[in-house]
Amino acid sequence: MSSNDSITLHAGPINLTFTDGELRYLCIGAREILRRVYVAVRDRWWNTIPLALTDLQIHCVADQFELSFTATHQQGEIDFAWRGAISGATDGTITFTMNGAARSTFWHNRIGLCVLHPPNEAACEIEHTDGTRTMGCFPRLIAPHQPFKDIRAVSHTAAPGLRAEVRLTGDTCEMEDQRNWTDGSFETYSTPLALPFPVEITADVRVQQSFSLRLLGNANAATKPQPLTLTIAENAIGKLPRLGLGLASHGAPLSESATELLRALRLAHLRLDLCMRGAWQAELARATNEAITLQTQLEVAVFLSDDAANELAVLRAALNELHPPVARWLIFHEAEAVTAPGWVGQARVVLRDYDATAAFGAGTNQYFAELNRELFSKPRINYPADVLCYSANPQVHGFDKATLIESLSAQADTVFTARHAMPETPVAVSPVTLKPRFNQHSASEKTSDIHRPNNVDARQASLFAACWTLGSLKYLAESGAASVTYFETTGWRGVIEAEGVTPAFSAYGEPYPLYHLFAALGGWLQAEVLPVTSTDALRVVGLALRKGKRSSLWLANLSNRLELVWLRGSSGMWNGRSLTATGWQASSAAVAEGRLGDRLEITLLPNEILWLYDQL
């Protein structure tokens, strides 16, 4: 069998999956106990080094199992291998040991076991290395720093009358809130960050660690699996955010066909990045032309240096010459993770008379973590921005499909935390991309292969990317984001294949499924958002909108299998259309009737988006 095939295992009452050297989704009935247990090898820039799995041995008997394998991490100077052994007993006890050694001398930031806890509010108890214990709770607001340190064991309430205890040996551990980077988890990891890093490990040095999970209490107390049900609330909680796209980074102008397609999206804005120490004038001219042609405005991210006074004066003169339609300024400093208030004030003085309606946004061009640590953790926040901004992508720590899906709910947590810290300031998430645009820990950018840069994801043109984006918009809209900028207009980071540029995924000028999703949403600008809850949001999510007397519901099947969904809270007659690689087509659920409170049954194909809208 292939090393990345998933294997379903049972340890007494616990069901779990083994894939590619790690454990995923340790559950009792419908209750998720742990999200992931794995070994991480991270280089000096915090890049995760992938593993190759060999010599996999599996022995399963009824509700218990044993397996072993060899894992090898090789990339550049790094060569590390370890032997893994995992067992599961009938009482729900699970153990995972790793016994490894460096096969070269290299610098690293982390080597060792990591445990991901699902992002649920639950009481927990921490056992420290000296044997003392601390009571606590997984936080609702995203914790800016480690909520728990000096960890030997973590136990938490898994269900009424049931606790789950995780114990780690071989190193001192601590926990961080990975929602800071929109990972959907709390991570207990080895080697505290207070220790110096990177660290050199020499060839033949051994690393040995172990993990155990033990159940304390009544495992029958956990809830049993229920039918996958989505429920639409009756009362709206806000408006659909203003939606925009980034200016294409490949630099080529829009073709006539791309212009026609993009105009149909009715975008609120295009994002333009201006590095004031670079050759930005041509980019401003291109962006101005495209915004006017597309009948939209610009979200201008200005990256200042310490020579900001002169840079802003030159920019102000260029505005008088080009007359770009500016909706919002995002002010950054090239050497700061979070924009200092002074730069915002300086930009406002110089630029505010160009267009008095343009807002001045600031925050970070990096991750929510920077805002949370440098701004929100202060006892008093006095930040002069009209709009608070940060970027988001789901692949800071992991790259597989499951990790991308887990990140969706964490996007809502970032908005919730930001609005709690600065309740009067609108939140703009800009941009949202599938992969990091750059590595903030490394001055050099590397390409993943000769054909595709590191910031490009091969799934950009897939139906899954459209499903993921619908999930992203659902969570950002329901949590109250005011504006969201996604991807780019054209090219391998866009929504349409570029013309006149080396094609990435399809024929010149061909729209991706992402385009068709945004085209459908274009008719629902400023619509009211109705919350949609799912009994399993890692499989199917929904976005419900209402505009006047019209209603619309988008369902996204995030999984690779058929999903039978029970839909509650819908009423009336519905038309149905399904998103395919070439656009929207009539669905087998084309006409469905249900009364409020009744159950409407729908079957979704793998990675299908079903658009249901009422008949008038």
C-alpha positions in Angstrom: 0.0 0.0 0.0 1.0 3.6 -0.5 2.6 5.4 2.5 -0.1 8.2 2.3 -3.1 5.8 2.2 -5.4 6.3 5.2 -6.0 3.4 7.5 -8.9 3.3 9.9 -8.0 1.9 13.3 -9.8 1.1 16.6 -8.6 1.2 20.1 -11.5 0.2 22.2 -14.0 3.0 22.1 -11.6 5.3 20.1 -11.8 5.5 16.3 -8.8 7.1 14.5 -7.0 7.3 11.2 -3.3 6.5 10.5 -1.9 8.3 7.4 1.7 9.1 6.4 3.3 8.4 9.7 0.7 10.3 11.9 -2.5 9.8 13.7 -5.6 11.9 12.8 -9.0 12.5 14.3 -9.0 10.4 17.5 -12.7 10.3 18.3 -15.2 8.6 20.6 -18.5 8.5 18.8 -19.1 12.0 17.5 -16.7 13.6 20.0 -13.2 14.5 18.7 -10.6 13.9 21.5 -7.5 14.8 19.6 -7.0 16.2 16.1 -3.5 15.0 15.2 -0.4 13.3 16.7 2.8 13.5 14.6 6.5 14.1 14.5 7.7 17.5 13.2 11.1 18.4 11.7 11.3 22.1 11.0 14.4 23.8 9.5 15.9 27.1 10.7 13.2 29.1 8.8 10.4 27.1 10.3 9.7 25.2 7.1 8.2 21.8 7.7 10.4 19.0 6.2 8.2 16.3 4.6 8.7 12.6 5.4 9.0 9.5 3.4 7.5 6.4 5.0 9.0 2.8 4.5 8.7 -0.6 6.1 5.2 -0.2 7.4 4.0 -3.1 9.5 0.4 -3.4 10.7 -1.3 -5.9 13.0 -5.0 -5.4 14.0 -7.1 -7.6 16.1 -10.7 -6.5 16.9 -10.5 -3.2 18.9 -6.7 -3.1 19.2 -3.7 -2.6 16.9 0.1 -2.4 16.6 2.0 -0.8 13.8 5.6 0.3 13.1 7.4 2.1 10.3 10.5 4.0 9.4 10.3 7.7 8.5 12.9 9.8 6.8 13.1 13.6 6.4 15.5 14.8 3.8 15.8 18.2 2.3 18.9 20.3 1.6 21.3 19.8 4.5 18.7 18.0 6.6 18.7 14.2 6.9 16.9 12.8 9.9 15.3 9.3 10.3 13.3 7.7 13.0 11.6 4.5 13.8 7.9 4.8 14.9 5.8 2.4 16.9 2.1 3.0 17.6 -0.2 0.8 19.6 -3.9 0.9 20.6 -5.5 -1.1 23.4 -9.1 -2.2 24.1 -9.4 0.3 27.0 -8.6 3.2 24.7 -5.0 3.6 25.6 -2.8 4.7 22.7 1.0 5.0 22.6 3.3 6.5 20.0 7.1 6.3 20.3 9.7 7.8 18.0 13.4 6.8 18.2 15.5 8.7 15.7 18.9 10.0 14.8 20.4 12.7 12.7 22.2 11.3 9.6 23.8 14.6 8.8 24.8 17.8 10.7 22.2 20.5 10.3 20.5 23.5 11.9 16.8 23.1 13.0 14.2 24.8 15.1 12.2 21.7 16.2 12.4 18.0 16.1 9.9 16.0 18.0 6.3 14.9 18.8 3.4 17.3 18.4 -0.2 16.9 19.6 -3.0 19.0 18.1 -6.1 19.5 20.3 -9.3 20.5 18.6 -10.3 24.2 19.1 -13.1 23.5 21.6 -13.7 25.4 24.8 -13.0 22.8 27.5 -11.6 22.7 31.0 -8.1 21.2 31.3 -5.5 20.3 33.8 -1.8 20.7 33.2 0.8 18.5 35.0 4.1 20.3 35.1 7.6 18.7 35.0 7.9 19.1 38.8 4.7 17.3 39.4 2.5 20.3 40.3 -0.8 20.8 38.6 -2.6 23.8 37.2 -6.3 24.1 36.3 -7.2 26.0 33.1 -9.3 26.1 30.0 -8.7 26.2 26.3 -9.4 29.9 25.6 -12.2 31.2 23.4 -10.2 34.3 22.3 -7.0 33.5 20.5 -4.2 33.5 23.0 -1.3 35.7 21.9 1.3 33.7 23.7 1.6 30.2 25.1 -1.4 29.6 27.3 0.4 26.7 29.1 4.1 26.0 29.6 6.4 23.5 31.3 4.1 20.6 30.4 4.5 16.9 31.2 0.8 16.0 30.7 -2.5 17.6 29.6 -5.9 16.3 30.5 -9.2 17.8 29.4 -12.9 17.2 29.5 -13.8 15.1 26.5 -17.4 14.5 27.4 -19.5 14.7 30.6 -18.0 12.2 32.9 -15.0 11.5 30.7 -11.5 13.0 30.6 -8.6 12.4 28.2 -5.0 12.5 29.4 -2.1 13.1 27.1 1.4 12.4 28.5 4.7 13.2 26.7 8.2 12.2 27.6 11.6 12.9 26.2 11.5 16.7 26.3 9.8 19.6 28.1 6.6 20.7 26.2 4.4 23.8 26.0 1.2 24.7 24.2 0.5 27.4 21.6 -2.8 28.6 20.1 -2.3 27.8 16.4 -5.4 29.8 15.5 -2.9 32.8 15.4 -2.0 31.4 12.0 -5.5 30.1 11.2 -4.6 26.5 12.0 -7.7 25.0 13.6 -6.0 23.6 16.8 -4.1 24.1 20.0 -0.6 22.5 19.7 1.4 20.9 22.5 4.9 20.6 21.2 8.4 19.7 22.4 11.3 22.2 23.1 10.1 25.5 24.6 10.4 28.6 22.3 12.2 30.4 25.2 15.3 28.3 24.4 17.6 29.5 21.7 16.9 28.5 18.1 18.0 27.5 15.6 20.1 24.7 17.1 22.7 22.6 15.4 22.3 18.8 15.7 25.3 16.7 14.7 25.3 13.5 12.8 24.4 10.4 14.9 22.8 12.4 17.8 19.7 10.5 18.9 16.2 11.9 19.6 13.8 9.7 21.6 10.3 10.8 22.6 6.9 9.2 23.5 3.2 10.0 23.6 0.4 8.3 25.4 -3.4 8.9 25.5 -5.4 7.5 28.4 -9.2 7.7 29.1 -10.4 8.5 32.6 -14.1 8.0 33.2 -17.1 6.7 31.3 -16.4 6.4 27.6 -20.0 5.7 27.0 -20.8 9.3 27.9 -19.6 10.5 24.5 -22.3 11.3 22.0 -22.9 8.9 19.2 -22.6 9.9 15.6 -25.7 11.7 14.2 -26.8 12.3 10.6 -25.0 15.2 8.9 -27.3 18.1 9.4 -27.1 21.8 8.4 -29.5 24.2 10.1 -30.2 27.7 8.8 -31.0 30.3 11.4 -33.9 32.7 10.8 -32.3 36.0 12.0 -29.5 37.7 10.1 -26.2 38.6 11.9 -24.7 41.0 9.5 -23.9 41.8 5.8 -21.9 40.0 3.3 -18.3 41.5 3.3 -17.2 43.6 0.4 -15.2 41.3 -1.8 -12.1 42.1 -3.9 -9.2 40.4 -5.7 -5.5 41.2 -5.8 -3.9 42.7 -8.8 -2.2 39.9 -10.8 1.4 39.6 -9.6 2.7 38.3 -13.0 2.5 42.0 -14.2 0.8 41.5 -17.6 -2.2 43.6 -18.4 -5.7 42.1 -18.5 -6.8 40.8 -21.9 -10.1 41.9 -23.3 -11.8 38.6 -22.5 -10.5 38.6 -18.9 -11.7 42.2 -18.5 -15.2 41.2 -19.6 -15.2 38.2 -17.3 -13.9 40.2 -14.3 -16.3 43.1 -14.8 -19.2 40.6 -14.3 -17.9 39.8 -10.8 -18.9 43.3 -9.6 -15.8 43.5 -7.4 -15.7 46.0 -4.6 -11.9 46.6 -5.1 -8.6 45.4 -6.4 -5.7 45.2 -4.0 -2.5 46.9 -5.2 0.9 46.5 -3.4 3.2 49.5 -3.7 6.7 49.2 -2.3 7.8 52.8 -2.2 11.5 52.0 -2.5 10.8 50.1 -5.8 9.6 50.9 -9.3 6.0 51.4 -8.2 4.8 54.0 -10.7 4.1 51.5 -13.5 2.2 49.3 -11.1 0.0 52.2 -10.0 -0.7 53.1 -13.6 -1.7 49.5 -14.4 -3.9 49.2 -11.4 -5.6 52.5 -12.1 -6.4 51.5 -15.6 -7.7 48.1 -14.6 -9.8 49.5 -11.7 -11.4 52.0 -14.0 -12.0 49.4 -16.7 -13.6 47.0 -14.2 -15.6 49.8 -12.7 -14.3 49.2 -9.2 -11.9 50.9 -6.8 -8.4 50.2 -5.3 -7.3 48.9 -2.0 -3.7 50.3 -2.0 -1.2 48.7 0.3 1.6 51.2 0.8 5.0 49.9 2.1 6.9 52.8 3.5 10.6 53.0 4.6 12.1 55.4 7.1 12.1 58.0 4.2 8.3 58.0 4.4 8.0 61.8 4.2 9.6 62.0 0.7 7.9 58.7 -0.4 4.4 60.0 0.5 5.1 63.3 -1.2 6.1 61.5 -4.5 3.0 59.3 -4.2 0.7 62.3 -3.7 2.0 63.9 -6.8 1.5 60.6 -8.8 -2.1 60.6 -7.6 -2.8 64.0 -9.1 -1.4 62.7 -12.4 -3.1 59.3 -12.6 -6.3 59.8 -10.6 -6.7 56.3 -9.3 -10.1 55.4 -7.6 -9.0 54.6 -4.1 -11.4 53.0 -1.6 -8.9 52.3 1.1 -5.2 52.7 2.0 -3.4 50.0 3.9 -0.3 51.5 5.5 2.7 49.3 6.3 6.3 49.9 7.1 8.8 47.5 5.4 10.7 46.8 8.6 7.8 46.4 11.0 5.5 43.4 11.5 2.7 45.7 12.8 2.4 49.3 11.5 3.4 51.8 14.2 0.7 54.5 14.7 3.0 57.3 13.6 3.2 56.0 10.0 -0.6 55.9 9.8 -0.8 59.5 11.0 1.9 60.6 8.6 0.1 59.0 5.6 -3.2 60.5 6.7 -1.8 64.0 6.7 -0.4 63.7 3.2 -3.1 61.6 1.5 -6.4 62.5 3.1 -7.1 65.5 0.8 -6.8 63.3 -2.3 -10.1 61.5 -1.5 -11.8 62.3 1.8 -13.9 59.1 1.5 -10.9 56.8 1.4 -10.3 54.9 4.7 -6.9 54.5 6.3 -6.3 50.9 7.2 -3.3 49.4 9.1 -2.2 46.4 11.0 0.0 43.7 9.5 0.8 42.3 6.0 1.7 39.1 7.8 -0.4 36.9 10.1 -3.0 37.5 12.7 -0.3 36.4 15.2 1.6 39.6 14.8 -1.5 41.8 15.6 -2.4 39.5 18.5 1.1 39.7 20.1 2.1 43.2 19.4 -1.2 45.1 19.6 -4.0 43.1 21.2 -1.9 41.9 24.1 -1.3 45.5 25.4 -3.5 46.6 28.3 -4.7 49.7 26.4 -5.2 49.8 22.6 -5.0 53.3 21.0 -4.6 52.5 17.3 -5.4 55.3 14.8 -6.6 53.1 11.9 -10.1 53.3 10.3 -9.7 49.6 9.3 -7.8 46.8 10.9 -6.1 44.4 8.4 -4.2 41.1 8.3 -3.7 38.3 5.9 -4.6 34.7 6.1 -3.6 31.4 4.5 -4.1 27.8 5.6 -0.6 26.4 5.0 1.7 27.9 7.6 2.3 24.5 9.3 0.7 21.9 7.1 -0.2 21.3 3.5 -2.6 18.4 3.2 -6.3 18.8 2.4 -7.4 18.0 6.0 -5.2 20.9 7.3 -6.8 23.3 4.9 -10.3 22.3 5.9 -9.5 22.6 9.6 -8.3 26.2 9.1 -11.7 27.5 8.0 -13.3 27.9 11.5 -10.1 29.5 12.8 -10.6 32.3 10.3 -13.7 33.2 12.2 -11.8 33.1 15.5 -9.4 35.7 14.2 -12.2 38.1 13.4 -14.0 37.4 16.7 -10.8 38.1 18.6 -10.0 41.3 16.6 -13.5 42.7 17.1 -13.3 41.9 20.8 -10.0 43.9 21.0 -11.1 46.8 18.8 -15.0 46.6 18.6 -15.4 49.9 16.8 -12.9 49.2 14.0 -14.0 47.3 10.9 -11.9 44.2 10.0 -10.4 43.7 6.5 -8.8 40.3 5.8 -6.4 41.0 3.0 -5.3 39.0 1.2 -6.6 35.4 1.7 -4.5 33.0 -0.3 -4.1 29.2 -0.5 -0.3 29.4 0.2 1.9 31.9 2.0 3.0 34.7 -0.3 6.4 34.7 1.3 8.3 33.2 4.2 8.6 36.0 6.8 11.4 34.0 8.6 13.7 33.8 5.5 15.2 36.5 3.4 15.5 34.2 0.4 12.6 32.7 -1.6 13.0 29.2 -3.0 10.9 27.6 -5.7 9.3 24.2 -5.1 10.3 23.0 -8.6 11.3 24.5 -11.9 7.7 25.0 -13.0 5.9 26.5 -10.0 7.0 29.0 -7.3 6.5 28.2 -3.6 3.6 30.6 -3.3 1.5 28.8 -5.9 -0.8 25.9 -5.0 -1.6 23.3 -7.7 -5.1 23.2 -6.3 -5.8 26.8 -7.3 -7.8 25.8 -10.3 -9.6 22.9 -8.6 -13.2 22.4 -7.4 -11.7 21.9 -3.9 -10.3 25.4 -4.0 -13.8 26.8 -4.7 -15.2 24.7 -1.8 -12.5 25.9 0.5 -13.1 29.5 -0.5 -16.9 29.2 0.1 -16.0 27.9 3.6 -13.6 30.8 4.2 -16.3 33.3 3.2 -18.9 31.6 5.3 -16.8 31.9 8.4 -15.5 35.4 7.7 -19.0 36.7 6.9 -20.6 35.1 9.9 -18.0 36.5 12.3 -18.4 40.0 11.0 -15.5 40.8 8.6 -16.2 44.0 6.7 -14.0 43.3 3.7 -12.2 40.3 2.3 -9.6 40.3 -0.5 -9.0 36.9 -2.2 -6.3 35.6 -4.4 -5.5 37.6 -7.6 -7.4 38.4 -10.9 -5.5 36.2 -13.4 -2.7 33.7 -13.4 -1.8 30.7 -11.3 -2.7 32.6 -8.1 -5.9 34.0 -9.7 -9.4 33.1 -10.7 -8.8 33.1 -14.5 -6.0 31.6 -16.5 -3.8 34.5 -17.8 -3.3 35.2 -21.5 0.1 36.0 -22.8 1.7 34.4 -19.7 3.0 30.9 -19.4 -0.1 28.9 -18.6 -0.2 27.2 -15.2 -3.3 25.0 -15.1 -5.5 25.3 -18.2 -6.0 27.0 -21.5 -5.4 30.7 -22.0 -8.3 32.8 -20.6 -10.2 29.9 -19.1 -12.0 30.7 -15.8 -11.3 28.5 -12.8 -14.1 27.2 -10.6 -13.2 30.0 -8.2 -14.3 32.5 -10.8 -17.8 30.9 -11.2 -18.2 31.0 -7.4 -17.5 34.7 -7.3 -19.7 35.3 -10.3 -22.6 33.7 -8.4 -21.9 35.8 -5.3 -21.8 39.0 -7.3 -25.5 39.1 -7.4 -25.7 39.1 -3.6 -23.8 42.3 -2.7 -24.7 43.6 0.7 -27.0 40.7 1.3 -27.9 39.7 4.9 -25.9 36.7 6.3 -27.9 34.0 8.0 -25.8 31.6 10.3 -25.6 28.0 9.1 -24.5 25.4 11.6 -23.2 22.0 10.6 -23.0 18.9 12.7 -19.7 18.1 11.0 -18.1 21.3 9.5 -15.0 19.3 8.4 -17.3 17.6 5.8 -20.0 20.0 4.7 -20.5 23.8 5.3 -23.1 26.3 4.2 -23.4 30.0 3.5 -27.0 31.4 3.6 -27.9 34.9 2.3 -31.0 36.9 2.2 -31.7 40.0 0.1 -35.1 41.5 0.3 -37.6 38.6 -0.3 -34.9 36.5 -2.0 -32.9 33.8 -0.3 -29.9 31.8 -1.4 -27.9 28.9 0.1 -24.5 27.5 -1.0 -23.5 24.1 0.3 -19.9 22.9 -0.1 -18.9 19.3 0.3 -15.3 19.5 1.5 -14.8 15.7 1.5 -13.8 13.2 -1.2 -17.0 11.2 -0.8 -20.7 11.4 -1.4 -22.4 13.1 1.6 -26.1 12.8 2.5 -27.1 16.1 4.1 -30.2 16.9 6.1 -31.1 20.5 5.7 -33.3 22.2 8.4 -34.7 25.7 8.5 -35.3 25.9 4.7 -38.7 26.7 3.3 -40.4 27.2 0.0 -39.4 26.1 -3.5 -35.8 25.9 -4.4 -33.9 25.8 -7.7 -30.5 24.0 -7.6 -27.3 24.4 -9.6 -24.1 22.5 -9.2 -20.6 24.0 -9.8 -18.5 22.0 -12.2 -15.1 22.7 -13.7 -16.7 24.7 -16.5 -19.4 26.5 -14.6 -22.8 26.1 -13.0 -25.1 23.4 -14.3 -28.6 22.3 -13.4 -28.5 19.9 -10.4 -30.4 16.7 -9.6 -31.7 18.8 -6.7 -33.0 21.3 -9.2 -36.4 21.7 -7.5 -36.8 20.7 -3.8 -39.7 21.6 -1.6 -39.6 21.8 2.2 -41.5 23.5 5.0 -39.9 25.3 7.8 -38.9 22.7 10.4 -39.1 19.8 8.0 -36.0 17.9 6.8 -34.8 18.3 3.3 -32.4 15.5 2.2 -29.7 16.3 -0.3 -26.8 14.2 -1.7 -23.6 16.1 -2.5 -21.0 14.7 -4.8 -17.3 14.9 -3.7 -16.1 18.5 -3.7 -19.4 19.7 -5.0 -20.8 23.2 -4.4 -24.6 23.2 -4.6 -26.3 26.5 -5.0 -29.9 26.6 -3.9 -32.0 29.7 -4.5 -35.7 30.3 -4.2 -38.1 30.5 -7.0 -39.9 33.8 -7.5 
